[in-house]
Amino acid sequence: MQLNEKATQLAEEGHVIYNLSAGQLPIKPPQEFIEKLQQQLNFLKSYQYSPVAGVTELRKKVLSHHKAERNLGDLSELDVLISNGSKQSIYIALGAVLDPGDEVVLLAPYWVSYPQMVKFWAGVPVSVKSNVFDAYSPSLEDIGRLFTPRTKAIIINSPNNPSGTHYTEEWMKGFAALMKEHPDIWILSDEVYSDLSYFDPKPSYFYQYDTELLNRTIAFGAISKCLAATGLRIGWTIAPKNAITAMGKIQSQTTSGASALIQRALVDFDFNLIDKFLSPAKAHLRRSANVVRSKLRESDLHNVWYQSHSAFYFMLDFSRTPVFLRYSAADPQGDFSKEICQELLEKEGVALVPGTDFGQPNSARLSLTMEEVPFNEAMTRLVKFLLDK
């Protein structure tokens, strides 16, 4: 937030700023969805309270779509809760399963809100590290070593924000086998970017390889990314019925039901149009990912490159770049993510998100969503900065 304010200030002062911090597509939702919203403006129920758990037709539609997309069988033991975005969904899911002192395992790099949400419910976040050599896929052995009798849940996010990767089929199969050895742990699966992979193979999920794990899986989705509708705040949870019931009680006493207007428009919208809508965006993300690769390799910074293939992001490891030597000389163990991002913004006008709160020290997240010409210029400036000893 501080760097964003600084970027805004510099832009107002006349500086050219390349803001690579954006976590959203700079496009409107599909026209078909916009038309459904417009049509719903004429109906009384679009302005009245929605059921706390969500409009029944939409809940059934989400479950049916999930079943088809993941090629799953009988889901009669599962239910759906519609919330005000996936962030709220994850927050109340943690409230439903955690008691004070319970541990929640997080896979770094992780979304910045996860540890804070755990702490809100008096839980204890415990993180597993990863690195650029493994394209930020944590070791299953390291995950298993963190499980204790106090471990109540684990959160996985694939495709991942901030790394821009999704865990492989082999990893997911191994994760399924690991979780079968720990039957008392809830698995929270943040799948909000599942439609946004731009290199094959597409994401797959652990419960597809062992459907028994659905009995303790809480999966999350939203329209924010797949419909370029971050401001409309509709997300959902797919989970066993007892978990949905508990989550519904929390939602009832906090926000009540989500927007009736948007829910009813989604009931009429064809979810099968999502892939076609996202096709140009995925082509753009693929081009941007290739620019990152070429710019880093041309400048002999290939040791910080890995292949991003999903979501909007790339995680830049400062610790393996020449510029880092200026910072680490005084304190080899320090985390200089914010200081480096601050200098980069002031010198080159490029805004990144420091990696500290993603659980990844001495790094930064850059977004691939910017238009092609300014993105190329931003990457040229970024590489120039990274090479400055």
C-alpha positions in Angstrom: 0.0 0.0 0.0 2.8 2.4 0.8 4.6 1.7 -2.5 1.3 2.1 -4.3 0.8 5.5 -2.7 4.3 6.4 -3.7 3.7 5.3 -7.3 0.6 7.4 -7.4 2.4 10.4 -6.0 5.2 10.1 -8.5 2.7 9.8 -11.4 0.9 12.9 -10.2 4.3 14.7 -10.2 4.7 13.9 -13.9 7.0 10.8 -13.7 6.3 7.9 -16.0 5.3 4.9 -13.8 5.1 1.3 -14.8 2.8 -0.3 -12.3 3.3 -4.0 -12.3 1.5 -4.6 -9.0 -2.0 -5.1 -10.5 -3.8 -8.3 -9.6 -6.6 -8.0 -12.1 -7.3 -8.0 -15.8 -7.7 -4.5 -17.3 -10.8 -5.6 -19.3 -14.6 -5.7 -18.8 -16.5 -8.9 -18.1 -18.0 -10.8 -21.0 -20.7 -8.9 -22.8 -23.1 -11.8 -22.2 -22.7 -11.4 -18.4 -23.1 -7.6 -18.6 -26.4 -8.1 -20.5 -27.6 -10.6 -17.8 -26.8 -7.9 -15.2 -28.8 -5.3 -17.1 -31.8 -7.6 -17.5 -31.9 -8.3 -13.8 -32.2 -4.6 -13.0 -35.9 -4.9 -13.9 -36.8 -7.5 -11.2 -37.7 -6.8 -7.6 -35.8 -9.8 -6.2 -32.6 -8.3 -7.5 -32.8 -5.6 -4.9 -34.0 -7.7 -1.9 -32.1 -9.9 0.6 -30.7 -13.1 -0.9 -30.7 -16.3 1.1 -27.8 -16.4 3.5 -26.2 -19.4 1.8 -26.9 -18.0 -1.7 -29.6 -18.3 -4.4 -30.5 -22.0 -4.6 -30.2 -22.2 -8.4 -26.7 -20.7 -8.4 -25.5 -23.0 -5.7 -26.7 -26.0 -7.7 -25.1 -24.5 -10.9 -21.7 -24.0 -9.2 -21.7 -27.6 -7.9 -22.7 -29.0 -11.3 -20.0 -26.9 -13.1 -17.4 -28.0 -10.6 -18.3 -31.6 -11.1 -18.0 -31.3 -14.9 -14.8 -29.3 -14.8 -13.0 -31.7 -12.4 -14.6 -34.8 -13.9 -15.9 -35.9 -10.6 -18.6 -38.4 -9.7 -21.3 -38.3 -7.1 -21.2 -35.0 -5.1 -24.4 -35.4 -3.2 -22.6 -35.1 0.1 -21.3 -31.7 -0.8 -22.9 -28.3 -0.7 -22.2 -24.7 -1.8 -22.1 -21.4 0.0 -22.1 -18.1 -2.0 -20.1 -15.3 -0.3 -18.8 -11.8 -0.9 -15.7 -13.0 -2.8 -13.4 -15.9 -2.2 -11.5 -13.9 0.5 -14.6 -14.0 2.7 -15.1 -17.6 1.8 -11.7 -18.6 3.1 -12.0 -16.4 6.2 -15.3 -18.0 7.4 -14.1 -21.5 6.5 -11.2 -21.0 8.9 -13.7 -19.8 11.5 -15.8 -22.9 11.0 -12.9 -25.4 11.5 -10.4 -23.7 13.9 -10.3 -23.7 17.7 -7.8 -21.4 19.5 -4.3 -22.7 19.2 -4.9 -24.9 16.2 -2.1 -24.9 13.6 -2.7 -24.2 9.9 0.0 -25.1 7.4 0.7 -22.6 4.6 2.8 -23.2 1.5 5.1 -20.2 0.9 4.9 -18.2 -1.2 1.2 -17.8 -0.1 -1.4 -15.1 -0.5 -0.8 -12.4 2.0 -4.1 -12.7 3.8 -3.8 -16.4 4.8 -1.7 -16.0 7.9 -3.7 -12.9 9.1 -7.0 -14.8 8.7 -5.6 -17.7 10.7 -4.6 -15.3 13.5 -8.0 -13.6 13.5 -9.5 -16.9 14.6 -6.7 -17.4 17.2 -5.0 -20.1 15.1 -1.3 -20.5 14.5 0.1 -20.2 10.9 3.0 -22.5 10.2 4.8 -22.1 6.8 6.7 -24.4 4.4 9.3 -22.7 2.3 10.0 -23.2 -1.4 12.4 -21.6 -3.9 12.9 -20.6 -7.5 14.8 -23.9 -8.3 11.6 -25.8 -7.8 9.4 -23.1 -9.4 8.1 -22.5 -5.9 6.5 -25.9 -5.4 7.1 -26.9 -1.7 8.5 -30.3 -0.9 5.9 -32.9 0.2 8.4 -34.2 2.7 8.8 -30.8 4.2 5.0 -30.4 4.5 4.7 -33.8 6.2 7.4 -32.9 8.7 5.3 -29.8 9.9 2.2 -31.8 10.8 1.7 -32.1 14.5 -1.3 -33.2 16.7 -2.3 -29.5 16.7 -2.5 -29.3 12.9 -6.1 -28.7 12.0 -5.9 -27.5 8.4 -3.6 -26.9 5.4 -4.2 -24.2 2.7 -3.0 -24.8 -0.8 -3.4 -22.3 -3.6 -3.0 -23.7 -7.1 -2.7 -21.8 -9.5 -0.7 -19.8 -7.1 -0.6 -16.1 -6.2 2.1 -14.8 -6.2 4.3 -17.4 -8.1 2.2 -17.7 -11.2 2.5 -21.5 -11.2 0.3 -24.5 -10.5 1.4 -27.7 -8.8 2.0 -30.6 -11.1 -0.1 -33.7 -11.5 2.7 -35.7 -9.8 2.8 -33.3 -6.9 -1.0 -33.4 -6.5 -1.0 -37.2 -6.5 1.8 -37.2 -3.9 -0.1 -34.7 -1.9 -3.3 -36.9 -2.0 -1.2 -39.8 -0.7 0.3 -37.6 2.1 -3.1 -36.4 3.2 -4.5 -39.9 3.4 -1.9 -40.5 6.1 -3.4 -37.6 8.1 -7.1 -38.1 8.2 -7.9 -35.4 10.8 -6.6 -32.5 8.8 -8.9 -30.2 6.8 -7.7 -29.3 3.3 -8.6 -25.8 2.1 -8.0 -25.5 -1.7 -8.0 -22.0 -3.1 -8.8 -22.5 -6.8 -9.7 -18.9 -7.8 -7.2 -18.9 -10.7 -8.1 -22.4 -12.0 -9.4 -21.1 -15.3 -6.2 -19.0 -15.9 -3.5 -21.4 -17.1 -1.8 -20.4 -20.4 0.6 -23.3 -20.8 -0.3 -27.0 -20.8 -0.9 -29.1 -18.8 -3.8 -27.5 -17.1 -4.2 -27.5 -13.3 -5.5 -30.7 -11.6 -6.4 -31.3 -8.0 -5.6 -33.9 -5.3 -9.2 -35.0 -4.8 -9.4 -35.9 -8.5 -7.0 -38.7 -7.7 -8.6 -39.8 -4.5 -12.2 -38.7 -4.2 -12.4 -39.8 -0.5 -10.5 -36.6 0.3 -13.6 -34.6 -0.7 -15.0 -35.6 2.7 -12.6 -33.0 4.3 -11.8 -30.7 1.4 -13.1 -27.1 1.3 -12.6 -25.7 -2.2 -13.0 -22.0 -3.2 -13.8 -20.2 -6.4 -15.0 -16.8 -7.6 -15.9 -14.7 -10.6 -13.2 -12.2 -9.8 -10.5 -13.6 -12.1 -12.4 -15.8 -14.5 -14.9 -13.1 -15.4 -12.6 -10.1 -14.9 -15.0 -8.9 -12.2 -12.9 -8.3 -9.1 -15.2 -5.4 -8.0 -18.4 -7.5 -8.0 -17.3 -9.6 -5.0 -18.9 -13.0 -5.6 -17.1 -16.1 -4.4 -18.2 -19.6 -3.3 -17.2 -22.5 -1.2 -17.7 -26.2 -2.1 -17.4 -28.4 0.9 -19.1 -31.2 2.9 -22.5 -30.2 4.2 -21.5 -29.9 7.8 -18.8 -27.4 7.0 -21.2 -25.4 4.8 -23.7 -25.3 7.6 -21.1 -24.0 10.1 -19.9 -21.4 7.6 -23.5 -20.3 6.9 -24.0 -19.6 10.6 -20.9 -17.3 10.6 -22.0 -15.6 7.4 -25.5 -15.1 8.8 -24.2 -13.1 11.8 -21.7 -11.0 9.8 -22.6 -10.0 6.2 -25.7 -12.0 5.5 -26.2 -13.1 1.8 -24.1 -11.8 -1.1 -25.5 -9.5 -3.8 -28.8 -10.7 -5.1 -28.4 -8.9 -8.4 -25.1 -10.5 -9.3 -26.2 -13.9 -8.1 -29.3 -13.9 -10.3 -27.4 -12.7 -13.3 -25.0 -15.6 -12.8 -27.9 -18.0 -12.7 -28.7 -17.1 -16.3 -25.1 -16.8 -17.5 -23.6 -19.7 -19.4 -20.4 -20.7 -17.5 -19.2 -22.6 -20.6 -18.5 -19.1 -22.2 -15.7 -18.5 -19.7 -13.0 -20.3 -21.6 -13.7 -18.4 -24.8 -13.8 -15.1 -22.9 -10.4 -15.8 -21.3 -8.7 -17.0 -24.5 -7.3 -13.5 -25.5 -6.2 -12.8 -21.9 -4.4 -16.1 -21.7 -2.6 -15.4 -25.0 -1.5 -12.0 -23.6 -0.3 -13.6 -20.4 1.7 -16.1 -22.4 3.4 -13.4 -24.4 4.2 -11.5 -21.2 5.7 -14.6 -19.7 7.9 -15.0 -22.8 9.0 -11.4 -22.5 10.1 -12.1 -18.9 12.1 -15.1 -20.0 13.8 -13.4 -22.9 14.7 -10.2 -20.9 16.2 -12.2 -18.0 18.1 -14.6 -20.2 19.5 -11.9 -22.5 20.9 -10.2 -19.4 22.5 -13.3 -18.0 19.9 -13.4 -15.2 18.7 -16.9 -16.2 19.3 -18.1 -12.6 16.2 -16.2 -11.4 14.0 -17.4 -14.2 11.4 -20.2 -14.0 8.5 -21.0 -16.2 5.3 -19.3 -15.0 2.2 -20.8 -16.5 -0.9 -19.7 -14.7 -2.5 -16.8 -12.9 -1.2 -13.3 -13.5 2.2 -13.2 -11.8 5.9 -13.9 -11.7 8.0 -14.1 -8.5 11.3 -12.4 -8.8 14.1 -13.6 -6.5 16.3 -10.6 -5.7 18.8 -12.6 -3.8 20.3 -14.0 -7.0 20.8 -10.7 -8.7 23.8 -8.3 -8.7 21.8 -5.4 -7.1 21.2 -7.6 -4.0 25.0 -7.4 -3.2 24.6 -3.8 -2.2 22.0 -4.7 0.4 23.3 -8.0 1.8 26.9 -6.8 2.4 25.9 -5.2 5.7 23.4 -7.9 6.8 23.6 -11.3 4.9 20.5 -12.6 6.7 18.3 -9.6 6.2 15.2 -9.2 4.1 15.4 -6.2 1.9 12.3 -6.7 -0.3 10.7 -3.4 0.6 13.9 -1.4 0.3 14.7 -2.8 -3.1 11.2 -2.2 -4.4 11.3 1.4 -3.1 14.6 2.1 -4.9 13.4 0.5 -8.1 10.3 2.7 -8.0 12.2 5.8 -7.4 15.0 5.1 -9.9 13.2 3.4 -12.8 9.5 4.1 -12.1 8.7 0.4 -11.9 6.3 -0.7 -9.1 6.4 -4.3 -7.8 4.8 -5.9 -4.7 7.5 -6.8 -2.1 7.6 -10.5 -1.3 7.9 -10.2 2.5 4.2 -10.6 3.2 4.0 -13.5 0.7 6.3 -15.4 3.0 9.1 -15.1 0.5 11.9 -12.8 1.7 14.2 -10.8 -0.7 11.7 -11.1 -3.6 8.9 -9.3 -5.3 5.8 -10.1 -7.3 5.3 -8.6 -10.8 2.1 -8.7 -12.7 1.9 -9.8 -16.4 -1.3 -8.0 -17.2 0.1 -4.7 -18.5 -0.2 -3.9 -22.2 2.6 -5.2 -24.4 4.6 -2.1 -25.3 4.8 -0.6 -21.8 5.4 -4.0 -20.3 8.4 -4.5 -22.5 9.8 -1.1 -21.4 9.1 -1.9 -17.8 11.0 -5.2 -18.1 13.9 -3.4 -19.8 14.1 -0.9 -16.9 13.7 -3.7 -14.3 16.6 -5.7 -15.8 18.8 -2.6 -15.9 18.2 -2.0 -12.2 18.8 -5.6 -11.2 22.2 -5.5 -12.9 23.3 -2.4 -11.0 25.8 -3.4 -8.3 
